Amino acid sequence: MSRMILFNKPYGVLSQFTDAKSPTPRPTLSAFISDPGFYPAGRLDRDSEGLLVLTDDGRLQARIADPKNKMSKSYLVQVEGAPTEADLQPLRDGVTLNDGPTHPARVRLIDPPALWHRDPPVRFRKSVPDRWIEVTISEGRNRQVRRMTAHIGFPTLRLVRWRVGSWTLDNIPSGRFVVADV
């Protein structure tokens, strides 16, 4: 039977168990997960937070991570500025980034979510508003959501992956995980 870990990755943690490239150590998954035999199914940038799925089943790992399978991923995104529905429409239509056009995303304005404290906190500027949106994509290019919001003029300040397929962060605090049989 396959097992899976649903991990709420904190800001600043690498989505890997070791960090051989950096001369100064950076936090990795090994600071949180000691269960052997689990590997991340996909990546989540160091400056992003939220759901990282790990599994001990190579086929399941490939199915989750491979963009050909079009597994949807939802993100809660705090952007700089105050986008309107019209501003978000290009994301729904698909935008062209430097590595080609994106598939249409599901995007909606949301109220600020009740999230954990982030360390360090997102910078606050009295003169510049910010807004939260939810973005659901079925691709997984490098820093895709950040590049999409920047493309329409609303840079990402905070990015939290909330859902991968049918798995969510519900009731998983930052830096914690749950183990499930698949």
C-alpha positions in Angstrom: 0.0 0.0 0.0 1.3 3.4 -0.9 1.6 6.2 1.6 1.4 10.0 1.2 2.5 12.9 3.3 0.6 16.2 3.0 3.0 18.8 4.3 2.3 22.5 4.9 5.7 23.9 3.7 6.7 27.1 5.5 8.2 30.1 3.7 11.9 29.8 3.1 12.1 26.0 3.1 13.4 24.2 0.1 11.2 21.4 -1.5 14.1 18.9 -1.1 15.8 17.0 1.7 19.3 18.3 1.2 20.9 21.6 0.1 24.3 20.8 -1.4 24.4 24.0 -3.6 24.4 26.7 -0.9 27.6 27.6 1.0 25.3 28.6 3.9 22.7 26.0 5.0 19.1 26.7 4.1 16.1 24.9 5.7 15.1 21.8 3.8 12.3 19.1 4.2 14.6 17.1 6.5 14.1 19.6 9.3 10.4 18.6 9.3 10.1 15.1 7.9 12.2 12.2 9.0 10.1 9.3 7.6 12.4 7.5 5.0 11.3 6.7 1.5 9.2 9.8 0.7 9.8 12.0 -2.2 8.2 15.3 -3.2 5.6 15.1 -6.1 6.4 18.4 -7.7 8.1 21.5 -6.3 7.1 24.6 -4.4 9.4 27.5 -4.5 11.4 28.5 -1.5 9.5 31.8 -1.2 6.1 30.1 -1.5 4.2 28.3 1.2 1.6 25.7 1.4 0.8 22.2 0.3 3.6 19.9 -0.7 2.6 16.3 -1.5 5.2 13.6 -0.9 4.8 9.9 -1.6 6.6 6.6 -1.3 5.1 5.5 -4.7 7.1 6.5 -7.8 4.1 6.1 -10.1 1.9 8.2 -8.0 4.7 10.8 -7.7 4.9 11.0 -11.5 1.1 11.2 -11.9 0.9 14.1 -9.5 4.0 16.0 -10.8 3.7 15.4 -14.6 2.0 18.4 -16.3 0.6 16.0 -18.9 -1.8 14.7 -16.3 -3.3 18.3 -15.8 -3.8 17.8 -12.0 -5.2 21.1 -10.9 -3.5 23.2 -8.2 -5.1 26.1 -6.3 -3.2 29.0 -4.8 -4.2 31.8 -2.5 -2.3 34.8 -3.8 -1.8 38.2 -2.2 -1.0 40.7 -5.0 0.3 44.3 -4.9 -2.4 46.6 -6.1 -6.2 46.2 -6.3 -7.1 44.2 -9.4 -10.6 44.3 -10.7 -12.5 41.4 -12.4 -11.5 43.0 -15.7 -7.8 43.0 -14.7 -8.0 39.3 -14.0 -9.7 38.4 -17.3 -6.4 37.9 -19.2 -5.5 35.1 -16.7 -8.8 33.4 -17.4 -8.1 33.7 -21.2 -4.5 32.6 -20.9 -1.5 34.9 -21.1 1.7 34.6 -23.1 4.8 34.4 -20.9 8.4 34.2 -22.1 8.1 30.4 -22.3 4.8 30.4 -24.2 1.1 30.8 -23.6 -0.5 29.5 -20.4 -3.7 27.5 -20.3 -6.7 29.5 -19.1 -6.7 29.7 -15.3 -9.7 29.9 -12.9 -9.3 33.1 -11.0 -11.5 35.0 -8.5 -11.2 37.8 -6.0 -11.4 36.6 -2.4 -11.4 38.1 1.0 -8.1 37.9 2.9 -7.9 34.3 4.1 -7.3 33.3 7.8 -3.7 32.1 7.4 -0.8 31.5 9.8 1.8 34.2 10.5 4.6 34.3 8.0 8.1 34.9 9.1 9.3 37.2 7.8 6.0 39.0 7.3 5.0 40.4 3.9 6.1 44.1 3.6 3.3 46.5 4.2 3.1 49.9 2.5 0.4 52.4 3.4 0.5 54.0 0.0 0.0 50.7 -2.0 -3.1 48.6 -1.6 -3.0 44.8 -1.8 -5.7 42.2 -2.7 -6.1 38.5 -2.4 -7.1 36.3 -5.3 -7.5 32.5 -5.8 -5.8 31.1 -8.9 -6.3 27.5 -10.1 -4.0 26.1 -12.8 -3.4 22.7 -14.4 0.1 23.4 -15.5 3.2 23.7 -13.3 5.8 25.8 -14.9 8.6 27.4 -12.9 7.2 30.3 -10.8 4.1 30.3 -13.1 1.6 32.0 -10.9 4.0 34.7 -9.9 4.9 35.4 -13.5 1.2 35.4 -14.5 0.3 38.0 -11.9 3.3 40.2 -12.7 2.4 39.9 -16.4 -1.0 41.6 -15.7 0.7 44.3 -13.5 0.0 42.9 -10.0 3.1 41.4 -8.6 2.7 38.5 -6.0 3.5 39.4 -2.4 2.6 36.1 -0.8 1.7 32.7 -2.5 0.1 29.8 -0.6 -0.7 26.6 -2.5 -3.9 25.4 -0.9 -4.9 22.4 -3.0 -3.3 19.8 -5.3 -6.0 17.6 -7.0 -8.4 16.6 -4.2 -5.8 17.1 -1.4 -5.9 20.3 0.7 -4.2 22.1 3.6 -7.4 21.9 5.7 -6.4 21.6 9.3 -2.7 21.3 8.7 -0.7 24.1 10.4 2.4 25.5 8.9 5.4 23.2 9.3 3.2 20.2 10.1 2.1 17.2 8.0 -0.3 14.4 8.0 0.4 10.9 6.7 -2.3 9.0 4.7 -2.6 5.7 3.0 -3.4 5.9 -0.7 
